[in-house]
């Protein structure tokens, strides 16, 4: 996995999504996932939910 991409909660996220991010991150940490990996997974999960609910525009996939 390429770790050069930073995946954090963007400014302007709702309080609900911030709470969701913290809950998911803590859940991963409780299961033994490193803090950095837990943060990345939580951010990706929440950002995916935001995109699915029309809260953000999803990025188009790059084609080779």
C-alpha positions in Angstrom: 0.0 0.0 0.0 1.3 3.5 -0.9 1.5 5.5 2.3 2.3 8.8 0.7 -1.3 9.7 0.4 -2.6 11.5 3.5 -6.1 10.4 4.4 -7.6 12.5 7.3 -10.9 14.0 8.0 -11.2 17.1 5.8 -12.1 20.5 7.2 -15.8 21.0 7.2 -16.8 17.5 8.1 -19.9 17.3 10.2 -19.7 16.5 13.9 -21.5 13.3 13.1 -18.8 12.1 10.7 -16.0 13.2 13.1 -17.6 11.1 15.9 -18.0 8.2 13.4 -14.3 8.6 12.5 -13.2 8.5 16.2 -15.4 5.4 16.9 -14.0 3.5 13.9 -10.4 4.5 14.7 -10.8 3.4 18.4 -12.4 0.1 17.3 -9.4 -0.7 15.0 -7.0 0.2 17.8 -8.8 -2.1 20.2 -8.3 -4.9 17.8 -4.6 -4.3 17.7 -4.2 -2.3 14.5 -1.5 0.4 14.8 -2.6 4.0 15.4 -1.5 5.2 11.9 -3.2 2.3 10.2 -6.4 2.8 12.3 -6.5 6.4 11.4 -6.1 5.7 7.7 -8.8 3.0 7.7 -11.2 5.1 9.7 -10.7 8.1 7.4 -11.2 6.0 4.3 -14.3 4.4 5.7 -15.9 7.8 6.7 -14.9 9.4 3.4 -16.5 6.5 1.5 -19.7 7.0 3.5 -19.7 10.7 2.8 -19.3 10.1 -0.9 -22.1 7.5 -0.9 -24.5 9.9 0.8 -23.7 12.8 -1.6 -21.9 14.8 1.1 -18.8 15.1 -1.2 -18.0 14.5 -4.8 -16.1 11.2 -5.2 -12.9 11.2 -7.1 -13.0 9.5 -10.4 -10.7 6.5 -10.8 -7.6 7.0 -12.9 -7.2 5.0 -16.0 -3.9 3.8 -17.3 
